[in-house]
Amino acid sequence: MAHEVRGVIAPGRNEPVRVETILVPDPGPGEALVRVSTCGVCHTDLHYKQGGINDDFPFLLGHEAAGVVESVGEGVTEVAPGDFVVLNWRAVCGQCRACLRGRPQYCFNTHNAKQAMTLADGTPLSPALGIGAFAELTLVAAGQCTKVDPAASPAAAGLLGCGVMAGIGAAINTGGVGRGDSVAVIGCGGVGDAAIMGARLAGAAKVIAVDIDQRKLETALRLGATHSVHSGETDPVAAIRELTGGFGADVVIEAVGRPETYEQAFYARDLAGTVVLVGVPTPEMRIDLPLLDVFGRGGALKSSWYGDCLPSRDFPMLIDLYRQGRLDLDAFVSETINLDQVEEAFARMHAGDVLRSVVVL
């Protein structure tokens, strides 16, 4: 039986999103039907809308979500109806070369639902990151559901599904920030601010926030940065070096995804330091660095997909920290909206007016 629900679709490149009736099938083998409670408006959804991911329109947007399992298909044992879950786009297969080497956070064959959600006329929809959660119900692979403490606020918990996890993981998992380290974060939107929180959780002694927007720098300081640099008014590389005894930061996290900010991150790190790229570039972007500088500075240049997280390991742990008052996920929720307000939320996000707009269903 197909369920008729309302969902937000992107019909074509750069076209305004619209709310449509969509059909969501009952779960088949290995699948779960989830009643969505909340879904954050993430920059990745805007990339889909703009055609920056691929051209598989129409998209069913939304992926940063929490909800309750409504029903499950044959063979599903990891979740059951009634479970409160955070949705994720890394449902590991357990069989690929990364999984078999004990590195499931790099799984090369993550699962999605096999059945398609469609428009009322039968047009198949491409769910954002295999989730499509700007809808009252969504169909996912059961492994995309991570059970967490139901006492957590859905609006806060759902943000672990993408941006907040990406930032925290960029610091802790990818960057390996340790006690006493100096960390610089370039770009203080939702992901960058989450990286700042992650660096503080890991014990960093100095966390330097870098942005061109003074409002974002003030927010970053409230969320745990120890210093701020307005890169529209000063050379951020020189400023970071000055704040770190002339050496540069141990870890620099680039949360913008642009060549010029990546170059700043590269030169703002200490010798043998680490650069982590967690900002998402567009396909045409290129970098040009002297190879001798890459060789001579040593260290590591890393990219961070989803904060190198393993949802089954990281989501419950972070929710526990949230419940203990040690991780302020509520601080990321700038506003709550309904499905009809997603287009306006994209505009506020693009203008830097919010950390996260969260759709409440």
C-alpha positions in Angstrom: 0.0 0.0 0.0 1.3 3.5 -0.9 0.9 6.3 1.7 -0.1 9.7 0.4 1.9 12.4 2.2 3.1 16.0 1.7 6.7 16.5 0.7 9.1 19.2 -0.6 10.5 18.6 -4.0 13.0 20.5 -6.2 11.4 20.2 -9.7 14.4 21.5 -11.7 17.7 23.3 -11.6 17.4 26.5 -9.6 13.6 26.3 -9.6 11.7 27.2 -6.4 10.9 24.2 -4.3 7.2 23.3 -3.9 5.1 21.1 -1.7 3.6 18.2 -3.5 1.6 15.0 -2.7 4.0 12.1 -2.8 3.5 8.4 -2.6 5.6 6.4 -0.1 5.4 2.6 -0.4 5.3 0.2 2.5 8.8 -1.1 3.5 10.2 -4.1 1.6 13.0 -6.4 2.8 15.7 -4.5 4.6 13.7 -1.2 4.6 12.0 1.0 7.2 9.2 3.5 7.0 9.8 6.5 9.2 7.4 9.1 10.4 9.5 12.2 10.3 9.4 14.5 13.4 11.9 17.2 12.3 14.3 17.9 9.5 17.0 20.5 9.3 17.4 22.8 6.2 21.0 21.9 5.2 23.2 23.6 2.6 23.4 20.2 0.9 19.7 20.5 0.1 20.4 23.8 -1.6 23.2 22.1 -3.6 20.6 19.6 -4.8 18.2 22.4 -5.7 20.9 24.2 -7.7 22.0 21.1 -9.6 25.3 21.1 -7.8 25.1 17.4 -6.9 23.6 15.8 -10.1 20.8 16.3 -12.5 18.4 13.5 -11.3 15.5 15.8 -10.9 12.9 15.9 -9.3 14.5 15.6 -5.9 12.7 14.9 -2.7 14.7 17.2 -0.4 15.6 16.8 3.3 18.0 14.5 5.0 19.0 15.9 8.4 16.2 14.3 10.3 14.8 12.5 13.3 11.6 10.5 13.6 9.8 7.4 14.8 9.9 4.1 12.9 6.4 3.3 11.7 7.0 -0.1 10.2 9.8 -2.3 9.0 10.2 -4.8 6.2 11.2 -8.5 6.2 14.6 -9.3 7.8 15.0 -6.0 9.7 16.3 -6.6 13.2 18.2 -3.4 14.0 15.1 -1.2 14.6 11.4 -1.8 15.4 8.2 0.1 15.1 8.1 2.8 17.8 11.9 3.4 18.0 13.1 7.0 18.0 15.8 7.3 15.4 18.1 9.8 13.7 18.4 9.2 10.0 21.8 8.8 8.4 23.3 8.4 4.9 26.0 6.0 5.9 24.2 2.6 6.2 27.2 0.4 6.1 27.2 -2.8 4.1 29.5 -4.9 6.2 30.9 -6.6 3.1 33.0 -4.1 1.1 36.8 -3.9 1.4 36.6 -1.0 3.9 34.1 -2.8 6.2 36.1 -6.1 6.0 39.3 -4.2 7.0 37.5 -2.8 10.1 37.0 0.7 8.6 33.2 0.8 8.2 33.2 4.6 8.4 34.7 4.5 4.9 32.1 2.0 3.6 32.1 2.0 -0.2 28.6 0.4 -0.7 26.2 2.2 1.7 22.6 1.1 1.5 19.5 3.0 0.5 15.9 1.9 0.1 15.4 -0.2 -3.1 11.8 1.0 -3.7 11.2 4.5 -5.2 9.0 7.2 -3.6 7.1 9.0 -6.4 4.9 11.9 -7.3 1.2 11.2 -7.5 1.5 10.7 -11.2 4.1 8.0 -10.7 7.2 10.1 -11.5 10.1 8.6 -9.4 11.8 11.0 -7.0 15.5 11.1 -6.1 15.7 11.4 -2.3 18.4 13.7 -1.1 21.3 11.6 0.2 19.1 8.6 -0.1 16.7 9.9 2.6 14.2 12.6 1.4 12.9 13.7 4.8 11.1 16.9 4.0 8.0 14.7 4.1 5.6 13.4 6.6 6.8 9.8 5.9 10.0 8.6 4.2 11.3 5.2 3.1 14.9 4.3 3.9 17.2 1.3 4.3 16.8 0.1 7.9 20.6 0.7 8.4 19.9 4.4 7.8 18.0 4.5 11.1 20.1 5.0 14.2 18.3 4.4 17.5 18.9 7.1 20.1 17.5 8.2 23.5 13.9 9.2 22.9 14.2 11.9 25.6 16.3 14.0 23.3 14.6 16.9 21.5 13.9 15.8 17.9 14.8 19.2 16.5 18.3 19.0 18.1 18.9 15.3 17.6 18.1 15.3 13.9 20.9 17.7 13.2 23.4 14.9 13.9 22.1 13.4 10.6 24.4 15.7 8.6 25.8 19.1 9.5 26.5 18.9 13.2 28.0 15.4 12.8 30.1 16.6 9.9 31.6 19.4 11.9 32.1 17.5 15.2 33.6 14.5 13.3 35.9 16.7 11.3 37.6 17.8 14.5 37.5 14.6 16.5 37.5 11.8 14.0 39.3 13.2 10.9 41.4 15.9 12.5 42.3 13.9 15.6 42.3 17.0 17.7 43.9 16.2 21.1 44.3 17.8 24.5 46.2 21.1 24.4 46.1 21.4 20.6 45.5 24.7 18.7 42.7 24.6 16.2 41.6 27.1 13.6 38.2 26.8 11.9 37.7 28.7 8.6 34.0 29.3 8.0 31.6 29.6 10.9 28.3 28.4 9.6 26.6 25.3 11.1 29.4 22.9 10.2 32.2 25.2 11.3 30.5 25.9 14.6 30.0 22.2 15.2 33.8 21.8 14.5 34.5 24.4 17.1 32.3 22.4 19.6 34.1 19.2 18.6 37.5 20.8 19.1 36.5 21.9 22.6 35.1 18.5 23.4 38.4 17.0 22.4 40.4 19.2 24.8 41.8 21.9 22.4 43.5 24.7 24.3 43.0 27.3 21.6 40.2 27.4 19.0 40.3 30.2 16.5 37.2 31.1 14.5 37.7 32.7 11.1 34.9 34.3 9.0 34.0 37.4 7.0 30.7 37.9 8.9 31.0 39.5 12.4 27.7 38.0 13.4 29.0 34.5 12.8 32.2 35.2 14.7 30.1 36.4 17.7 28.1 33.1 17.5 31.3 31.1 17.3 32.7 32.7 20.4 29.5 31.9 22.3 29.8 28.2 21.1 33.3 27.7 22.3 35.9 29.6 20.2 38.6 31.2 22.2 39.6 33.8 19.6 38.1 35.2 16.4 39.6 36.6 13.2 37.6 38.7 10.7 39.2 37.6 7.5 37.6 40.4 5.5 39.6 42.9 7.5 42.9 41.0 8.2 45.1 38.3 6.6 43.8 35.2 8.3 47.0 33.3 7.9 49.1 36.0 9.6 46.4 36.3 12.3 46.4 32.6 13.0 50.1 32.5 13.1 50.2 35.4 15.5 47.8 33.7 17.8 49.9 30.5 17.8 53.3 31.8 18.6 54.2 32.3 15.0 53.9 28.7 14.1 50.4 28.1 12.9 47.6 25.8 14.2 48.0 22.1 14.9 44.7 21.5 13.0 43.0 23.8 10.5 39.5 22.9 9.5 38.2 24.4 6.2 34.4 24.5 6.4 33.8 26.7 3.4 34.8 24.5 0.4 36.6 27.1 -1.8 40.1 27.1 -3.3 41.1 30.4 -1.6 40.0 29.4 1.9 41.7 26.0 1.4 44.9 27.7 0.5 44.6 29.8 3.7 44.1 26.6 5.7 47.1 25.1 4.1 49.5 27.9 5.0 47.9 28.6 8.4 48.9 25.2 9.9 52.0 24.4 11.8 54.7 22.2 10.3 53.5 18.6 10.3 50.0 20.0 11.1 46.8 18.8 9.6 44.3 20.4 7.2 40.8 19.0 7.1 38.5 19.9 4.3 34.9 19.5 5.3 33.4 22.3 3.3 31.8 21.0 0.1 33.4 22.3 -3.2 31.6 22.5 -6.5 32.8 20.3 -9.4 34.6 23.1 -11.3 36.8 24.2 -8.4 40.6 23.6 -8.6 43.6 24.2 -6.3 47.1 25.2 -7.3 49.8 24.7 -4.6 53.5 24.5 -5.1 54.4 20.8 -4.7 57.5 21.7 -2.8 55.4 23.4 -0.2 53.2 20.3 0.1 56.3 18.2 0.6 58.2 20.6 2.8 55.5 21.3 5.3 54.8 17.6 6.0 51.7 16.7 8.0 48.4 15.6 6.5 45.9 17.0 4.1 42.6 15.2 4.7 39.0 15.4 3.5 36.1 14.6 5.9 33.0 13.0 4.5 30.3 13.1 7.2 32.9 13.7 9.8 34.3 10.2 9.2 31.5 9.1 11.5 30.0 5.7 12.2 26.4 6.5 13.1 25.9 3.4 15.3 28.9 4.5 17.4 28.8 8.3 17.2 25.1 9.3 17.3 24.2 7.6 20.7 27.4 8.9 22.3 26.7 12.5 21.2 23.1 12.3 22.3 24.3 11.1 25.7 26.6 14.2 25.9 23.7 16.4 24.9 21.5 14.9 27.6 24.3 15.5 30.1 24.5 19.1 29.2 28.0 18.8 27.7 27.0 19.3 24.0 24.6 22.2 23.3 22.8 20.9 20.2 19.9 23.2 20.9 22.1 26.2 20.1 22.1 25.2 16.4 18.3 25.5 16.1 17.7 29.1 15.0 14.0 28.7 14.1 11.4 26.1 13.6 9.2 26.2 10.4 6.7 24.1 8.4 7.1 22.4 5.0 5.6 25.4 3.2 8.5 27.7 4.5 11.5 25.8 3.1 12.1 28.1 0.2 12.3 31.1 2.5 14.6 29.2 4.8 17.0 28.6 2.0 17.2 32.4 1.5 17.8 33.0 5.2 20.5 30.3 5.2 22.2 31.8 2.1 22.2 35.2 3.8 23.8 33.8 6.9 20.8 34.8 9.1 20.5 31.3 10.7 22.5 28.3 11.8 19.7 25.9 11.1 16.0 26.3 10.2 14.3 23.1 11.3 11.1 21.8 9.7 8.7 20.4 12.3 6.2 18.0 11.0 
